[in-house]
Amino acid sequence: MPEADLKRQLAERFREVNGDHPMTDADDAYVSAQFVTLEELCAVQGRDAEAVRRLMLAQRLPLPGYLRSDGAEMVPADLFALADEAGGVEVLEAWFIAHWADPVTGKAEWTAYLSGQYVCLHSVTPAAIQRKSHLTTAIGAAADEPDAGSAQWSERLHALVDELDALEPAFTAYDRLRFGGPTSRETCIDAVRARFPRP
């Protein structure tokens, strides 16, 4: 299949998953600072971009995190790291799912990983995904704890928020459109710090 057709198919698949939302100049600048183009990454790592696009379309590797407004497929610099750690793309799915005690949850996380939408983490690994899930759940439940409002509670809450802050990048306005609302940074970091300032 010609490269242009693969690029077009990948762009169509990306929009099926994320919706068709415009990227602003600010979105493009953010994405260019945080991610690399698929072409650049493949050139640096000695990989064939067409073969990688085929793997993405076959749901063996995640979709790009973003499509820049010029059509560039923007991916994390460590796109191939998990497959390398697993021992190859052909065993990546089983390796990934095995990180969850419940295979149903593992499969759901694998599907989420393939969507390319884990732009909410600096590094997308099973451990980081699990940690983010734990932190957002704990932060969400904090206001209902028996000692809510106490100095010890505030210290615990801010430790959780700080840890999540370190795991997550800044996000961009485009993310609010594709996720249909505020990002986890806005709800679990910014809003919590505003509502419960450090003593």
C-alpha positions as CSV (number, residue, x, y, z in Angstrom):
1,M,0.0,0.0,0.0
2,P,1.4,3.4,-0.9
3,E,2.7,5.5,2.1
4,A,0.1,8.3,1.4
5,D,-2.7,5.7,1.7
6,L,-1.3,4.4,5.0
7,K,-1.1,8.0,6.4
8,R,-4.6,8.7,5.3
9,Q,-5.9,5.5,6.8
10,L,-4.1,6.2,10.1
11,A,-5.5,9.8,10.2
12,E,-9.0,8.4,9.6
13,R,-8.6,5.8,12.4
14,F,-7.2,8.6,14.7
15,R,-10.3,10.7,14.1
16,E,-12.6,7.7,14.6
17,V,-11.1,7.3,18.1
18,N,-10.6,11.0,19.0
19,G,-13.3,12.8,17.1
20,D,-12.5,15.5,14.5
21,H,-11.4,18.5,16.5
22,P,-9.2,21.4,15.2
23,M,-5.7,21.8,16.5
24,T,-4.8,25.4,17.4
25,D,-1.4,27.0,17.1
26,A,-1.1,26.6,20.9
27,D,-2.0,22.9,20.6
28,D,0.6,22.5,17.9
29,A,3.3,24.2,19.9
30,Y,2.6,22.1,23.0
31,V,2.5,18.8,21.0
32,S,5.8,19.7,19.1
33,A,7.5,20.4,22.5
34,Q,6.2,17.2,24.2
35,F,6.2,14.6,21.3
36,V,8.2,13.7,18.1
37,T,6.9,13.0,14.6
38,L,6.7,9.4,13.7
39,E,9.0,10.0,10.8
40,E,11.7,11.5,13.0
41,L,11.5,8.8,15.6
42,C,11.7,6.0,13.0
43,A,14.7,7.7,11.3
44,V,16.5,8.0,14.7
45,Q,15.7,4.4,15.6
46,G,16.3,2.8,12.2
47,R,12.7,1.7,11.8
48,D,10.4,1.8,8.8
49,A,7.6,4.3,9.3
50,E,5.3,2.5,6.9
51,A,5.7,-0.8,8.8
52,V,5.0,1.1,12.1
53,R,1.8,2.6,10.6
54,R,0.7,-0.9,9.6
55,L,1.3,-2.1,13.2
56,M,-0.8,0.8,14.5
57,L,-3.6,0.0,12.1
58,A,-3.4,-3.7,13.0
59,Q,-3.7,-2.7,16.7
60,R,-0.3,-4.0,17.6
61,L,1.1,-0.6,18.5
62,P,-0.7,2.5,19.9
63,L,-2.1,5.2,17.6
64,P,-0.3,8.5,17.6
65,G,-1.0,10.7,20.6
66,Y,-1.9,13.6,18.3
67,L,-2.2,14.7,14.7
68,R,-0.6,18.1,14.4
69,S,-2.6,20.5,12.2
70,D,0.0,19.9,9.4
71,G,-1.0,16.2,9.5
72,A,2.2,15.1,11.3
73,E,1.7,12.0,13.4
74,M,3.0,12.9,16.8
75,V,4.2,10.1,19.1
76,P,6.0,9.8,22.4
77,A,9.8,9.4,22.1
78,D,9.5,6.1,24.0
79,L,6.9,4.6,21.6
80,F,8.8,1.4,21.1
81,A,10.2,1.0,24.6
82,L,7.4,-1.3,25.9
83,A,7.5,-3.6,22.9
84,D,11.3,-3.8,23.3
85,E,10.9,-4.6,27.0
86,A,8.3,-7.2,26.3
87,G,10.5,-8.9,23.8
88,G,8.8,-7.8,20.6
89,V,5.5,-6.4,19.2
90,E,4.2,-10.0,18.7
91,V,4.2,-10.7,22.5
92,L,3.5,-7.1,23.7
93,E,-0.3,-7.6,24.2
94,A,0.1,-10.7,26.4
95,W,3.0,-9.1,28.3
96,F,1.0,-5.9,28.9
97,I,-2.3,-7.6,30.0
98,A,-0.3,-9.9,32.4
99,H,0.5,-6.8,34.6
100,W,-3.1,-6.8,35.8
101,A,-4.4,-9.5,38.2
102,D,-7.8,-9.4,36.4
103,P,-7.4,-10.2,32.7
104,V,-10.6,-8.3,31.9
105,T,-9.2,-5.1,33.4
106,G,-5.8,-5.8,31.6
107,K,-7.6,-6.2,28.3
108,A,-9.5,-2.9,28.8
109,E,-6.3,-1.1,29.6
110,W,-4.6,-2.6,26.5
111,T,-7.5,-1.2,24.4
112,A,-7.0,2.2,26.1
113,Y,-3.3,2.0,25.4
114,L,-3.8,1.2,21.7
115,S,-6.0,4.3,21.4
116,G,-3.0,6.5,21.8
117,Q,-4.9,8.5,24.4
118,Y,-2.5,7.9,27.3
119,V,-1.1,11.4,26.6
120,C,-1.9,11.9,30.3
121,L,1.4,10.3,31.3
122,H,5.0,11.3,30.7
123,S,5.9,7.6,30.3
124,V,3.2,5.1,29.4
125,T,3.9,1.8,31.2
126,P,1.6,-0.6,33.0
127,A,3.1,0.5,36.4
128,A,2.4,4.2,35.6
129,I,-1.1,3.5,34.4
130,Q,-1.9,1.6,37.6
131,R,-0.3,4.3,39.8
132,K,-2.3,7.1,38.1
133,S,-5.5,5.1,38.5
134,H,-4.7,4.6,42.2
135,L,-3.8,8.3,42.8
136,T,-6.9,9.7,41.0
137,T,-9.2,7.3,42.9
138,A,-7.5,8.2,46.3
139,I,-7.6,12.0,45.5
140,G,-11.3,11.7,44.5
141,A,-12.2,9.9,47.8
142,A,-10.1,12.1,50.1
143,A,-12.8,14.6,51.0
144,D,-14.9,11.7,52.5
145,E,-12.2,10.5,54.8
146,P,-13.0,10.7,58.6
147,D,-10.1,13.1,59.3
148,A,-10.8,15.4,56.3
149,G,-9.6,18.9,56.9
150,S,-7.0,17.9,59.5
151,A,-3.3,18.7,59.1
152,Q,-2.3,15.1,58.7
153,W,-5.1,14.7,56.1
154,S,-3.9,17.7,54.2
155,E,-0.3,16.4,54.2
156,R,-1.5,13.0,52.8
157,L,-3.7,14.7,50.2
158,H,-0.9,17.0,48.9
159,A,1.5,14.1,48.8
160,L,-0.9,12.3,46.4
161,V,-1.5,15.4,44.3
162,D,2.3,16.1,44.1
163,E,2.9,12.5,42.9
164,L,0.2,12.7,40.3
165,D,1.6,16.1,39.2
166,A,5.0,14.4,38.6
167,L,3.4,11.6,36.5
168,E,1.3,13.9,34.2
169,P,2.3,16.4,31.6
170,A,0.4,19.7,31.2
171,F,-2.2,18.7,28.6
172,T,-3.5,21.1,26.0
173,A,-6.9,22.6,25.0
174,Y,-7.4,19.9,22.3
175,D,-7.4,17.3,25.1
176,R,-10.5,18.8,26.6
177,L,-12.3,18.5,23.3
178,R,-11.4,14.9,22.6
179,F,-12.1,13.8,26.2
180,G,-15.3,15.8,26.4
181,G,-14.5,17.7,29.5
182,P,-11.7,18.7,31.9
183,T,-8.5,16.7,32.1
184,S,-7.4,14.8,35.1
185,R,-4.8,17.5,35.8
186,E,-7.6,20.0,36.0
187,T,-9.8,17.9,38.3
188,C,-7.3,16.1,40.4
189,I,-4.4,18.5,40.7
190,D,-5.4,22.2,39.9
191,A,-8.9,22.0,41.4
192,V,-7.8,20.1,44.5
193,R,-4.9,22.6,45.2
194,A,-7.3,25.5,44.7
195,R,-10.0,24.0,47.0
196,F,-7.6,22.7,49.7
197,P,-4.6,25.0,49.7
198,R,-1.5,23.8,51.6
199,P,-1.6,25.0,55.2
